[in-house]
Amino acid sequence: MRRIHALAIVLPALLLPALAACGDPAAPEEETAATPQPVLTGNPAPVAVPSGKVLAPGEWSVREDANGVAAAFSEANGEPRLTLRCDRAMRQVVVEKPGALQPGEEYSIIAGGERFILPMQASTSALPTMSARVHPQQPILAAMAVTGTTFTLLGPGTTEAELPAAPGIRRVIDTCLTV
């Protein structure tokens, strides 16, 4: 009988401190580390490309109206350097560049290892502008729309700089294909 009696005295003595710590307000609580919330960020804008050429300063913007959708690469001053728009009536992508076209001048785009000569014509707008009509299935347009790549616009009076590809270019192409 002594064994049971001793166990009955020792067991509560061992469990009492453990149970007391559960409800002890003076005991420090474990702090849970706050889980950081994910933050959406854009890709940092590169300033140079692997070829060593300079990436043109500016950004792409997309606008849509009754005439179609347009993607414009504009410099910090807001002037578009290059615009691609869908002419819904003609089902063609129009590549526009500010400036006066002189006879015999040739402009081209290099993208995805290919070169495409733009059939530029002087536009009849108030500001001197030149434009070329390109079929939306032209492979050079698809190469210009590959995210993470760059392309080059070459021609008289243009500085040889790389322009970043943009999803807006794909949107222009797709709009012309689905009209």
PEUR-V805395 format. One record per residue. RES is the residue in one small letter. PHI is phi in degrees with one decimal (none if undefined). PSI is psi as a letter, one per 20 degrees, with the letter a starting at -180 (NA if undefined). OMEGA is omega in whole degrees, -180 to 180 (NA if undefined). Layout:
RES;PHI;PSI;OMEGA, RES;PHI;PSI;OMEGA
This chain:
m;none;h;-178, r;-67.0;h;-179, r;-64.2;g;-180, i;-65.1;g;-180, h;-63.3;g;-180, a;-70.5;h;178, l;-65.4;h;179, a;-66.5;h;179, i;-87.2;h;-175, v;-75.5;g;-177, l;-60.0;g;177, p;-63.3;h;179, a;-66.7;h;178, l;-78.4;h;-176, l;-82.7;h;-177, l;-58.3;g;179, p;-64.6;h;179, a;-66.1;g;179, l;-70.2;h;-179, a;-67.4;h;-179, a;-69.8;h;-180, c;-63.9;h;-176, g;-107.3;j;-176, d;-77.8;o;-179, p;-68.8;i;180, a;-80.7;i;-180, a;-71.7;p;-179, p;-67.6;p;179, e;-86.5;q;176, e;-73.4;p;178, e;-89.8;p;177, t;-88.8;p;180, a;-70.3;p;179, a;-68.5;p;178, t;-78.3;p;-179, p;-65.6;q;178, q;-81.5;p;179, p;-66.2;q;179, v;-118.5;p;178, l;-81.4;p;178, t;-130.9;q;175, g;-82.0;r;175, n;-70.6;p;178, p;-61.5;p;-179, a;-73.8;o;179, p;-70.6;q;178, v;-109.6;i;177, a;-142.8;q;-180, v;-114.5;r;-177, p;-54.1;h;-179, s;-69.3;i;-179, g;92.6;i;178, k;-75.2;r;-180, v;-83.6;p;175, l;-83.0;p;-178, a;-60.1;p;177, p;-73.6;q;179, g;139.2;a;179, e;-151.9;r;180, w;-89.0;q;172, s;-135.9;q;-179, v;-124.9;p;175, r;-135.4;q;-180, e;-133.2;p;177, d;-143.4;a;-177, a;-63.7;h;-179, n;-82.8;i;-179, g;147.1;a;-180, v;-117.9;q;-180, a;-136.3;q;174, a;-118.0;p;-177, a;-123.3;p;173, f;-98.3;o;-176, s;-117.5;q;176, e;-81.8;r;-177, a;-57.8;h;-179, n;-78.8;i;177, g;90.3;i;179, e;-77.0;p;179, p;-70.0;p;177, r;-90.7;h;180, l;-154.8;p;178, t;-130.3;p;172, l;-118.3;p;180, r;-136.5;q;178, c;-94.1;p;172, d;-90.7;n;-174, r;-62.8;h;-178, a;-63.7;g;-179, m;-93.2;i;-177, r;54.6;l;180, q;-136.8;q;174, v;-90.3;p;178, v;-102.6;p;178, v;-100.1;o;-177, e;-117.9;q;178, k;-140.8;p;177, p;-68.9;q;178, g;127.3;r;179, a;-90.3;p;179, l;-86.6;p;178, q;-100.9;q;180, p;-56.3;p;177, g;84.5;i;180, e;-76.9;q;180, e;-124.0;p;177, y;-118.8;q;179, s;-146.9;r;177, i;-121.2;p;174, i;-113.5;p;180, a;-153.3;q;177, g;58.3;k;179, g;80.2;j;-179, e;-115.5;q;176, r;-119.4;p;180, f;-126.2;p;178, i;-84.0;p;-180, l;-80.8;p;177, p;-79.3;m;-175, m;-69.3;q;174, q;-136.3;q;177, a;-69.2;p;179, s;-90.2;q;-179, t;-100.4;l;179, s;-97.5;r;-179, a;-61.7;g;178, l;-93.6;q;178, p;-63.4;p;-178, t;-142.1;q;174, m;-121.9;q;-178, s;-147.4;q;177, a;-134.7;p;177, r;-97.7;p;-176, v;-130.2;p;177, h;-64.5;p;-176, p;-62.7;i;178, q;-92.4;j;177, q;-61.6;p;-177, p;-57.0;h;-179, i;-63.6;h;178, l;-66.1;g;178, a;-61.7;h;179, a;-66.0;h;178, m;-71.6;i;-175, a;-97.8;i;-178, v;-73.7;o;-178, t;-58.6;p;178, g;89.3;i;179, t;-110.7;r;177, t;-132.9;r;173, f;-142.3;r;-177, t;-120.3;p;172, l;-101.8;p;-178, l;-114.2;q;176, g;163.1;r;180, p;-58.5;p;177, g;79.1;j;177, t;-103.9;p;174, t;-81.2;p;-177, e;-75.0;n;178, a;-130.5;q;179, e;-85.3;p;174, l;-105.9;p;180, p;-74.8;q;173, a;-67.7;r;-178, a;-150.7;q;177, p;-60.3;h;180, g;-61.1;h;178, i;-65.0;g;178, r;-61.5;h;180, r;-64.8;g;177, v;-62.5;g;-179, i;-59.9;g;-178, d;-62.1;h;179, t;-62.4;g;180, c;-67.7;h;-180, l;-78.0;h;-175, t;-105.0;j;-179, v;-74.0;NA;NA
